[in-house]
């Protein structure tokens, strides 16, 4: 009887309190492979990135897995230079490909909110946009870190930078 009581007492479930990274990963995951998006989120939300990642998508079609990362282009956690922003993209790339070994590419984009007047339609067929893209780059798994850094900086093309946002968003290089 004592053995039975010990067994019952030792099998009591322990409560699990999710971390902030777990909660962010669940809340910000989208796509037809939300499970993968959530795993990626758990890996990247352990870090507080200077430019906030606000959405992680994972979509699979015909065994091709594509990851999308949306970053807010406003209210950085601390002032950034353009190069530091690119460093974040490069760091995120490594973390994402590690967390999703089957991913073939990552599409990054930074968005900023658009002011919408009171009463404007923001849902449905007649919806006005509420954000606009100010930066985007696609990274293939086969791309090296240095090639990505050069392309994202705009040195070799292949990345979109909104000129006004770029001018206003980053601190000057000293």
Secondary structure, DSSP 8 states (H G I E B T S, - for coil): -HHHHHHHHHT--------HHHHHHHHHEESTTHHHHHHHHHHHTTS--SS-EEEEEEEEETTEEEEEEEEESSS-SS---HHHHHHHHHHHHHHHHHH-TTEEEEEEEEEEE----TT---SSTT---SEEEEEEEEEETT--HHHHHHHHTTSSS-EEE-HHHHHHHS----
